[in-house]
């Protein structure tokens, strides 16, 4: 008995058949001009990912996300947990930059620089085509592939994923430590790191061997946000319907009233996400330009002008002007400029150590018979330098105030935070309405100074 369920007219997803089964996509390969440029960019990005952990600046790796030590090093500058303002500015600026680039260039990140696309299209698919006998042309193998070829291919995939996982770990612990763990110890001595490599390797195998283009179609949130980040002037890959329709094969196209599209379906065959670009702008399109390359090749063979499928905008495809300067892009760019300026100012103000003054616990102040008022403060020092430092605390104002004890700070290791109790004594006549402005000067053993202000409390 058949259930009263409406059947879909076509595939709900490009990777899903109408009966709900998985549709495996084996795209053909078009080696046009955009493909060559994308390949050069992909190889450069792969090289950067593989070599960057070996680059050192000032004795530290160029990028080191040391979660255990709570230090994040980027190209010579180390960020500590106290740098929350810089982190907030950076995150907001990053999101606004994504919005701005998408508003201008569409999904250029997805097609040209996303790790999923870079490794899938320029590493894993070429290896797959090598073992399945479709090198240089792609598509589904015409003949059954010997089982040993599949086994060998997945073994190569496993080795690549293990290497990529170890490189991923190197960004968090350093390449020297990873090298020592691999060659001079057993996994039992560092189970946490071994677990990270194992899990990342498993996720990569699952992604590049099974999930593949489905990550772009149903897994990545960026594609879902595309509809709100793009506008009619954003750069997209589009089919010129005014030129191409009506479609049809054959010569004497003008006499038959046919458009430039010969209905060869090659743009559909080469798409790595399995969509037909002639159906209009779609969330599944990653902007890889494979359809442009193959369509230009067909246009050249049929003696028609190239560009039937091209980088354009929705407005341009409809014969309207494309506006680069528009309210959205101006607002994005202005906000990014403000954040870059704020980030630069805050970063430039960072010295070799940070100082925070906190009020001591217990009574706010003590007063003796001579009218001298004592405040107990806590001076928190963060050593941002790469060497151990000692610090001396002096009173700049108010006049006549001094530190009774705690003026010298013991050795503070690099990256550590040290809290020093400080007893500040001041004459009673410096207080106005129960307050007196205190300025402390902290000097390290390299003659670097930081001045901090605080309010002393005293009698009304």
ABEGO torsion letter per residue (X at the ends): XBBBBBBBABBABAABBAAGBBBBBBBBBBBBAAAAAAAAAAAAAAAAAAAAAABBBGGBBABBBBAAAGBBBBGGBBBBAAAAAAAAAAAAAAAAAAAAAAAAAEAAAAAAABAAAAAAAAAAAAAAAAAAGABGAEEBBABBBBAAAAAAAAAAAAAAAAAAAAAAAAAAAEAAAAAAAAAABBAAABAAAAAAAAAAAAAAAAAAAAAEAAAAAAABAAAAAAAAABBAABBBBBBBAAAAOBBEBEBGAAAAGBBABAGAGAAAAABAAGBBAAAEBBAABAGAGAAAAAAAAAAAAAGBBBGABBBBBAAAAAGBBBBABBAAAAAAAAAAAAAAAAAAAAAAABBABBBBBBBBBEBABBBBAAGBBBBBBBBBBBBABABBBBBBBBBAOBBGBBBABGABBBBBBBGBBBBBBBBBBBBAAABBGGBBBBBBBBBBAAGBBBBBBBBBBBBX
